[in-house]
Amino acid sequence: MHLIEIYKSVQGESSWAGLPCIFVRFAGCNLRCAWCDSVYTFSGGTKMSEDEVLKAVAALAPVKLIEITGGEPMLHERELLPLMQRLLKDRYTLLMETSGERPLQQVPGEVHKIVDVKCPGSGEGGSFRMSNLATLTSNDEVKFVLRDRRDYEFARDFVREHGLEQRVGCVLFSPAFRPDAVGRSADNLELDARQLVDWVLADGLNVRLNLQVHKFIWEPQMKGV
Ligand code: SF4
């Protein structure tokens, strides 16, 4: 499998934000979101065997929370599924960030899926594979990255139409961060977080405001954090 990096940091997003976490970042993505902050994963990477990944992860002990991410990790499904089984057997807690474009039926139920549903402003609206909805449980989270009111309304209507507040453990509404952002500032958000909070409260949505904590700790362009 081709990997970009394996490192430990704190989790920056989701209901797991703030916890020490090992990141296993796969190379390659089949989408091109307008606000993507992982463009450097689109090519390159190092070929690693399952044993080499396990060894690299073990070297980052005692952290037992792992996020599998990318790029799009599910493009490596054939190698990734057995790796997940071994990590679960070794008693790691596994999160997986995915765009939701690839089928998720084969992912073990113990893995906490954090699944993006791409909004129109991403330029990849409509990429979410609707059959993946049936794979989502209270173990999982669904994330919407929002650039403007149009994205917000799309996300709000999708959440309501598919009963996501009841179906999954957490629904995340994340203001998009400018891809060319410099400096650790809320000014880099494409959608004002305060505005988003007002909309969420006005509509009575039970969703979580998901600010990317790592972009307020380190410079936004920094890798490996
Ligand atoms: S799915 Fe993720 S990695 Fe791929 S282009 Fe979109 S934001 Fe970037």
py3Dmol code that shows the C-alpha trace and the ligand (Angstrom):
import py3Dmol

protein = """\
ATOM      1  CA  MET A   1       0.000   0.000   0.000  1.00  0.00           C
ATOM      2  CA  HIS A   2       1.150   3.568  -0.671  1.00  0.00           C
ATOM      3  CA  LEU A   3       1.394   5.856   2.335  1.00  0.00           C
ATOM      4  CA  ILE A   4       2.299   9.518   2.647  1.00  0.00           C
ATOM      5  CA  GLU A   5       3.048   9.602   6.375  1.00  0.00           C
ATOM      6  CA  ILE A   6       2.554   7.968   9.778  1.00  0.00           C
ATOM      7  CA  TYR A   7       2.874  10.277  12.788  1.00  0.00           C
ATOM      8  CA  LYS A   8       1.308  11.120  16.110  1.00  0.00           C
ATOM      9  CA  SER A   9      -0.404  14.355  17.065  1.00  0.00           C
ATOM     10  CA  VAL A  10      -3.741  15.324  18.569  1.00  0.00           C
ATOM     11  CA  GLN A  11      -6.941  14.639  16.708  1.00  0.00           C
ATOM     12  CA  GLY A  12      -8.167  17.900  15.187  1.00  0.00           C
ATOM     13  CA  GLU A  13     -11.728  17.051  14.222  1.00  0.00           C
ATOM     14  CA  SER A  14     -14.867  15.102  15.062  1.00  0.00           C
ATOM     15  CA  SER A  15     -16.106  14.056  18.497  1.00  0.00           C
ATOM     16  CA  TRP A  16     -12.575  12.671  19.062  1.00  0.00           C
ATOM     17  CA  ALA A  17     -10.947  16.131  18.753  1.00  0.00           C
ATOM     18  CA  GLY A  18      -8.202  16.878  21.238  1.00  0.00           C
ATOM     19  CA  LEU A  19      -7.172  13.277  21.932  1.00  0.00           C
ATOM     20  CA  PRO A  20      -3.662  11.968  21.181  1.00  0.00           C
ATOM     21  CA  CYS A  21      -3.908  10.087  17.902  1.00  0.00           C
ATOM     22  CA  ILE A  22      -1.729   8.274  15.370  1.00  0.00           C
ATOM     23  CA  PHE A  23      -2.408   9.276  11.765  1.00  0.00           C
ATOM     24  CA  VAL A  24      -1.917   6.741   8.985  1.00  0.00           C
ATOM     25  CA  ARG A  25      -2.224   8.786   5.800  1.00  0.00           C
ATOM     26  CA  PHE A  26      -2.714   7.001   2.478  1.00  0.00           C
ATOM     27  CA  ALA A  27      -1.698   8.396  -0.903  1.00  0.00           C
ATOM     28  CA  GLY A  28      -4.063   9.271  -3.728  1.00  0.00           C
ATOM     29  CA  CYS A  29      -7.564  10.655  -4.082  1.00  0.00           C
ATOM     30  CA  ASN A  30     -10.117  10.396  -6.866  1.00  0.00           C
ATOM     31  CA  LEU A  31     -11.866  13.678  -5.928  1.00  0.00           C
ATOM     32  CA  ARG A  32     -10.671  17.301  -6.158  1.00  0.00           C
ATOM     33  CA  CYS A  33     -12.472  19.334  -3.502  1.00  0.00           C
ATOM     34  CA  ALA A  34     -12.060  23.087  -3.918  1.00  0.00           C
ATOM     35  CA  TRP A  35     -10.930  23.564  -0.298  1.00  0.00           C
ATOM     36  CA  CYS A  36      -8.766  20.414  -0.051  1.00  0.00           C
ATOM     37  CA  ASP A  37      -5.922  20.771   2.478  1.00  0.00           C
ATOM     38  CA  SER A  38      -4.297  17.458   1.483  1.00  0.00           C
ATOM     39  CA  VAL A  39      -3.281  18.137  -2.108  1.00  0.00           C
ATOM     40  CA  TYR A  40       0.201  16.820  -1.269  1.00  0.00           C
ATOM     41  CA  THR A  41      -1.303  13.328  -0.943  1.00  0.00           C
ATOM     42  CA  PHE A  42      -2.437  13.181  -4.581  1.00  0.00           C
ATOM     43  CA  SER A  43       0.821  11.670  -5.812  1.00  0.00           C
ATOM     44  CA  GLY A  44       3.946  10.037  -4.480  1.00  0.00           C
ATOM     45  CA  GLY A  45       4.113   8.192  -1.191  1.00  0.00           C
ATOM     46  CA  THR A  46       6.100   5.228   0.047  1.00  0.00           C
ATOM     47  CA  LYS A  47       5.199   1.622  -0.604  1.00  0.00           C
ATOM     48  CA  MET A  48       4.864  -0.193   2.735  1.00  0.00           C
ATOM     49  CA  SER A  49       3.877  -3.732   3.695  1.00  0.00           C
ATOM     50  CA  GLU A  50       1.311  -4.496   6.379  1.00  0.00           C
ATOM     51  CA  ASP A  51       4.095  -5.499   8.793  1.00  0.00           C
ATOM     52  CA  GLU A  52       5.966  -2.245   8.161  1.00  0.00           C
ATOM     53  CA  VAL A  53       2.852  -0.194   8.933  1.00  0.00           C
ATOM     54  CA  LEU A  54       2.226  -2.166  12.134  1.00  0.00           C
ATOM     55  CA  LYS A  55       5.820  -1.627  13.215  1.00  0.00           C
ATOM     56  CA  ALA A  56       5.667   2.123  12.517  1.00  0.00           C
ATOM     57  CA  VAL A  57       2.438   2.416  14.484  1.00  0.00           C
ATOM     58  CA  ALA A  58       3.790   0.396  17.417  1.00  0.00           C
ATOM     59  CA  ALA A  59       6.799   2.760  17.582  1.00  0.00           C
ATOM     60  CA  LEU A  60       4.365   5.573  18.476  1.00  0.00           C
ATOM     61  CA  ALA A  61       3.152   3.834  21.676  1.00  0.00           C
ATOM     62  CA  PRO A  62       1.462   4.311  24.045  1.00  0.00           C
ATOM     63  CA  VAL A  63      -1.128   5.999  21.775  1.00  0.00           C
ATOM     64  CA  LYS A  64      -3.880   3.479  20.955  1.00  0.00           C
ATOM     65  CA  LEU A  65      -6.161   5.721  18.873  1.00  0.00           C
ATOM     66  CA  ILE A  66      -5.484   5.595  15.132  1.00  0.00           C
ATOM     67  CA  GLU A  67      -6.993   7.626  12.321  1.00  0.00           C
ATOM     68  CA  ILE A  68      -6.790   6.107   8.866  1.00  0.00           C
ATOM     69  CA  THR A  69      -6.958   8.957   6.394  1.00  0.00           C
ATOM     70  CA  GLY A  70      -5.618  10.315   3.118  1.00  0.00           C
ATOM     71  CA  GLY A  71      -6.182  11.207   0.336  1.00  0.00           C
ATOM     72  CA  GLU A  72      -8.873   8.562   0.117  1.00  0.00           C
ATOM     73  CA  PRO A  73      -7.961   5.444   2.120  1.00  0.00           C
ATOM     74  CA  MET A  74     -10.725   3.317   0.585  1.00  0.00           C
ATOM     75  CA  LEU A  75      -8.902   3.423  -2.769  1.00  0.00           C
ATOM     76  CA  HIS A  76      -6.570   0.935  -1.011  1.00  0.00           C
ATOM     77  CA  GLU A  77      -9.420  -1.292   0.166  1.00  0.00           C
ATOM     78  CA  ARG A  78      -7.760  -4.603  -0.722  1.00  0.00           C
ATOM     79  CA  GLU A  79      -4.751  -3.910   1.525  1.00  0.00           C
ATOM     80  CA  LEU A  80      -6.567  -1.714   4.042  1.00  0.00           C
ATOM     81  CA  LEU A  81      -9.208  -4.219   5.213  1.00  0.00           C
ATOM     82  CA  PRO A  82      -6.706  -6.840   6.447  1.00  0.00           C
ATOM     83  CA  LEU A  83      -4.624  -4.054   8.042  1.00  0.00           C
ATOM     84  CA  MET A  84      -7.708  -2.873   9.935  1.00  0.00           C
ATOM     85  CA  GLN A  85      -8.380  -6.405  11.183  1.00  0.00           C
ATOM     86  CA  ARG A  86      -4.848  -6.709  12.542  1.00  0.00           C
ATOM     87  CA  LEU A  87      -4.962  -3.308  14.235  1.00  0.00           C
ATOM     88  CA  LEU A  88      -8.316  -4.144  15.848  1.00  0.00           C
ATOM     89  CA  LYS A  89      -6.860  -7.450  17.055  1.00  0.00           C
ATOM     90  CA  ASP A  90      -4.017  -5.441  18.632  1.00  0.00           C
ATOM     91  CA  ARG A  91      -6.684  -3.437  20.519  1.00  0.00           C
ATOM     92  CA  TYR A  92      -6.331  -0.128  18.719  1.00  0.00           C
ATOM     93  CA  THR A  93      -9.369   2.123  18.411  1.00  0.00           C
ATOM     94  CA  LEU A  94      -9.755   2.915  14.713  1.00  0.00           C
ATOM     95  CA  LEU A  95     -11.215   5.992  13.041  1.00  0.00           C
ATOM     96  CA  MET A  96     -11.405   6.278   9.280  1.00  0.00           C
ATOM     97  CA  GLU A  97     -11.922   9.560   7.395  1.00  0.00           C
ATOM     98  CA  THR A  98     -13.418   8.913   3.977  1.00  0.00           C
ATOM     99  CA  SER A  99     -15.171  10.923   1.285  1.00  0.00           C
ATOM    100  CA  GLY A 100     -17.982   8.349   1.157  1.00  0.00           C
ATOM    101  CA  GLU A 101     -17.546   7.949  -2.585  1.00  0.00           C
ATOM    102  CA  ARG A 102     -16.205   4.363  -2.361  1.00  0.00           C
ATOM    103  CA  PRO A 103     -18.413   1.487  -1.054  1.00  0.00           C
ATOM    104  CA  LEU A 104     -18.091   1.072   2.733  1.00  0.00           C
ATOM    105  CA  GLN A 105     -19.934  -2.228   3.177  1.00  0.00           C
ATOM    106  CA  GLN A 106     -16.786  -4.248   3.894  1.00  0.00           C
ATOM    107  CA  VAL A 107     -15.393  -1.938   6.604  1.00  0.00           C
ATOM    108  CA  PRO A 108     -15.493  -3.725  10.005  1.00  0.00           C
ATOM    109  CA  GLY A 109     -18.287  -2.437  12.256  1.00  0.00           C
ATOM    110  CA  GLU A 110     -15.784  -1.661  15.041  1.00  0.00           C
ATOM    111  CA  VAL A 111     -14.159   1.034  12.875  1.00  0.00           C
ATOM    112  CA  HIS A 112     -15.581   4.495  13.552  1.00  0.00           C
ATOM    113  CA  LYS A 113     -16.253   5.859  10.086  1.00  0.00           C
ATOM    114  CA  ILE A 114     -16.129   9.648   9.701  1.00  0.00           C
ATOM    115  CA  VAL A 115     -17.805  10.101   6.354  1.00  0.00           C
ATOM    116  CA  ASP A 116     -17.897  13.314   4.322  1.00  0.00           C
ATOM    117  CA  VAL A 117     -20.951  14.230   2.335  1.00  0.00           C
ATOM    118  CA  LYS A 118     -19.626  16.746  -0.181  1.00  0.00           C
ATOM    119  CA  CYS A 119     -21.651  19.953  -0.496  1.00  0.00           C
ATOM    120  CA  PRO A 120     -22.074  21.915  -3.770  1.00  0.00           C
ATOM    121  CA  GLY A 121     -19.350  24.447  -2.849  1.00  0.00           C
ATOM    122  CA  SER A 122     -16.734  21.675  -2.755  1.00  0.00           C
ATOM    123  CA  GLY A 123     -17.084  21.167  -6.512  1.00  0.00           C
ATOM    124  CA  GLU A 124     -17.659  17.459  -5.748  1.00  0.00           C
ATOM    125  CA  GLY A 125     -21.349  17.625  -4.793  1.00  0.00           C
ATOM    126  CA  GLY A 126     -23.172  14.406  -5.657  1.00  0.00           C
ATOM    127  CA  SER A 127     -20.088  12.227  -5.105  1.00  0.00           C
ATOM    128  CA  PHE A 128     -21.478  10.611  -1.933  1.00  0.00           C
ATOM    129  CA  ARG A 129     -22.519   7.001  -2.613  1.00  0.00           C
ATOM    130  CA  MET A 130     -26.070   6.838  -1.282  1.00  0.00           C
ATOM    131  CA  SER A 131     -25.898   3.077  -0.620  1.00  0.00           C
ATOM    132  CA  ASN A 132     -23.319   3.912   2.096  1.00  0.00           C
ATOM    133  CA  LEU A 133     -26.103   5.366   4.238  1.00  0.00           C
ATOM    134  CA  ALA A 134     -27.155   1.828   5.158  1.00  0.00           C
ATOM    135  CA  THR A 135     -23.676   1.146   6.609  1.00  0.00           C
ATOM    136  CA  LEU A 136     -23.842   4.057   9.087  1.00  0.00           C
ATOM    137  CA  THR A 137     -24.542   3.384  12.772  1.00  0.00           C
ATOM    138  CA  SER A 138     -24.196   5.179  16.103  1.00  0.00           C
ATOM    139  CA  ASN A 139     -20.503   4.223  15.880  1.00  0.00           C
ATOM    140  CA  ASP A 140     -20.060   6.599  12.956  1.00  0.00           C
ATOM    141  CA  GLU A 141     -20.033  10.321  12.210  1.00  0.00           C
ATOM    142  CA  VAL A 142     -21.041  12.299   9.120  1.00  0.00           C
ATOM    143  CA  LYS A 143     -19.270  15.528   8.222  1.00  0.00           C
ATOM    144  CA  PHE A 144     -20.316  18.437   6.003  1.00  0.00           C
ATOM    145  CA  VAL A 145     -17.742  21.099   5.098  1.00  0.00           C
ATOM    146  CA  LEU A 146     -19.562  24.356   4.385  1.00  0.00           C
ATOM    147  CA  ARG A 147     -18.549  27.406   2.362  1.00  0.00           C
ATOM    148  CA  ASP A 148     -21.769  29.414   2.336  1.00  0.00           C
ATOM    149  CA  ARG A 149     -25.509  29.465   2.911  1.00  0.00           C
ATOM    150  CA  ARG A 150     -26.149  27.224  -0.109  1.00  0.00           C
ATOM    151  CA  ASP A 151     -23.900  24.524   1.394  1.00  0.00           C
ATOM    152  CA  TYR A 152     -25.577  24.955   4.772  1.00  0.00           C
ATOM    153  CA  GLU A 153     -29.049  24.474   3.320  1.00  0.00           C
ATOM    154  CA  PHE A 154     -27.903  21.423   1.374  1.00  0.00           C
ATOM    155  CA  ALA A 155     -26.452  19.902   4.586  1.00  0.00           C
ATOM    156  CA  ARG A 156     -29.475  20.793   6.717  1.00  0.00           C
ATOM    157  CA  ASP A 157     -31.878  19.244   4.205  1.00  0.00           C
ATOM    158  CA  PHE A 158     -29.717  16.117   3.780  1.00  0.00           C
ATOM    159  CA  VAL A 159     -29.534  15.632   7.565  1.00  0.00           C
ATOM    160  CA  ARG A 160     -33.307  15.918   7.887  1.00  0.00           C
ATOM    161  CA  GLU A 161     -34.187  13.858   4.830  1.00  0.00           C
ATOM    162  CA  HIS A 162     -32.044  10.924   5.928  1.00  0.00           C
ATOM    163  CA  GLY A 163     -32.602  11.172   9.698  1.00  0.00           C
ATOM    164  CA  LEU A 164     -28.866  11.506  10.356  1.00  0.00           C
ATOM    165  CA  GLU A 165     -29.317  12.981  13.846  1.00  0.00           C
ATOM    166  CA  GLN A 166     -30.878   9.656  14.875  1.00  0.00           C
ATOM    167  CA  ARG A 167     -28.850   7.357  12.636  1.00  0.00           C
ATOM    168  CA  VAL A 168     -25.239   8.275  13.502  1.00  0.00           C
ATOM    169  CA  GLY A 169     -23.309   9.122  16.652  1.00  0.00           C
ATOM    170  CA  CYS A 170     -22.535  12.664  15.566  1.00  0.00           C
ATOM    171  CA  VAL A 171     -23.245  15.034  12.673  1.00  0.00           C
ATOM    172  CA  LEU A 172     -20.433  17.522  12.092  1.00  0.00           C
ATOM    173  CA  PHE A 173     -20.832  20.951  10.465  1.00  0.00           C
ATOM    174  CA  SER A 174     -17.442  22.350   9.608  1.00  0.00           C
ATOM    175  CA  PRO A 175     -16.803  25.831   8.152  1.00  0.00           C
ATOM    176  CA  ALA A 176     -14.403  25.470   5.202  1.00  0.00           C
ATOM    177  CA  PHE A 177     -10.867  26.751   5.791  1.00  0.00           C
ATOM    178  CA  ARG A 178      -9.245  28.720   2.949  1.00  0.00           C
ATOM    179  CA  PRO A 179      -6.772  26.389   1.202  1.00  0.00           C
ATOM    180  CA  ASP A 180      -4.236  29.262   0.880  1.00  0.00           C
ATOM    181  CA  ALA A 181      -4.675  30.347   4.516  1.00  0.00           C
ATOM    182  CA  VAL A 182      -1.727  31.806   6.386  1.00  0.00           C
ATOM    183  CA  GLY A 183      -1.732  32.162  10.164  1.00  0.00           C
ATOM    184  CA  ARG A 184      -3.766  30.586  12.920  1.00  0.00           C
ATOM    185  CA  SER A 185      -6.838  32.754  12.685  1.00  0.00           C
ATOM    186  CA  ALA A 186     -10.600  32.379  12.458  1.00  0.00           C
ATOM    187  CA  ASP A 187     -10.325  34.974   9.644  1.00  0.00           C
ATOM    188  CA  ASN A 188      -9.258  32.045   7.452  1.00  0.00           C
ATOM    189  CA  LEU A 189     -12.696  30.445   7.657  1.00  0.00           C
ATOM    190  CA  GLU A 190     -14.652  30.812   4.421  1.00  0.00           C
ATOM    191  CA  LEU A 191     -17.873  30.754   6.446  1.00  0.00           C
ATOM    192  CA  ASP A 192     -17.989  32.749   9.690  1.00  0.00           C
ATOM    193  CA  ALA A 193     -18.413  30.231  12.535  1.00  0.00           C
ATOM    194  CA  ARG A 194     -20.665  32.663  14.422  1.00  0.00           C
ATOM    195  CA  GLN A 195     -22.959  32.888  11.423  1.00  0.00           C
ATOM    196  CA  LEU A 196     -23.074  29.103  11.203  1.00  0.00           C
ATOM    197  CA  VAL A 197     -23.984  28.815  14.892  1.00  0.00           C
ATOM    198  CA  ASP A 198     -26.851  31.275  14.373  1.00  0.00           C
ATOM    199  CA  TRP A 199     -28.238  29.201  11.479  1.00  0.00           C
ATOM    200  CA  VAL A 200     -27.928  25.914  13.393  1.00  0.00           C
ATOM    201  CA  LEU A 201     -29.725  27.319  16.433  1.00  0.00           C
ATOM    202  CA  ALA A 202     -32.428  28.983  14.317  1.00  0.00           C
ATOM    203  CA  ASP A 203     -33.160  25.677  12.582  1.00  0.00           C
ATOM    204  CA  GLY A 204     -32.991  23.606  15.793  1.00  0.00           C
ATOM    205  CA  LEU A 205     -30.419  21.169  14.422  1.00  0.00           C
ATOM    206  CA  ASN A 206     -28.678  18.758  16.783  1.00  0.00           C
ATOM    207  CA  VAL A 207     -25.309  18.925  15.029  1.00  0.00           C
ATOM    208  CA  ARG A 208     -21.804  19.629  16.302  1.00  0.00           C
ATOM    209  CA  LEU A 209     -19.804  22.690  15.229  1.00  0.00           C
ATOM    210  CA  ASN A 210     -16.569  21.139  13.977  1.00  0.00           C
ATOM    211  CA  LEU A 211     -13.670  23.599  13.975  1.00  0.00           C
ATOM    212  CA  GLN A 212     -10.392  22.055  12.841  1.00  0.00           C
ATOM    213  CA  VAL A 213      -8.451  22.396  16.098  1.00  0.00           C
ATOM    214  CA  HIS A 214      -5.068  21.672  14.470  1.00  0.00           C
ATOM    215  CA  LYS A 215      -5.395  24.755  12.252  1.00  0.00           C
ATOM    216  CA  PHE A 216      -5.566  26.935  15.343  1.00  0.00           C
ATOM    217  CA  ILE A 217      -2.572  25.203  16.997  1.00  0.00           C
ATOM    218  CA  TRP A 218      -0.172  24.985  14.041  1.00  0.00           C
ATOM    219  CA  GLU A 219       0.259  27.034  10.869  1.00  0.00           C
ATOM    220  CA  PRO A 220      -2.429  25.844   8.405  1.00  0.00           C
ATOM    221  CA  GLN A 221       0.107  24.773   5.753  1.00  0.00           C
ATOM    222  CA  MET A 222       2.111  22.593   8.164  1.00  0.00           C
ATOM    223  CA  LYS A 223       2.178  18.862   7.412  1.00  0.00           C
ATOM    224  CA  GLY A 224       2.614  15.998   9.853  1.00  0.00           C
ATOM    225  CA  VAL A 225       0.707  17.671  12.700  1.00  0.00           C
TER     226      VAL A 225
END
"""
ligand_1 = """\
8
SF4
S -11.806 13.855 -0.686
Fe -10.413 14.683 0.868
S -8.342 14.332 0.066
Fe -9.784 14.060 -1.649
S -9.841 16.065 -2.658
Fe -11.534 16.016 -1.181
S -10.695 16.909 0.713
Fe -8.951 16.374 -0.617
"""
view = py3Dmol.view(width=600, height=400)
view.addModel(protein, "pdb")
view.setStyle({"model": 0}, {"cartoon": {"style": "trace"}})
view.addModel(ligand_1, "xyz")
view.setStyle({"model": 1}, {"stick": {}})
view.zoomTo()
view.show()
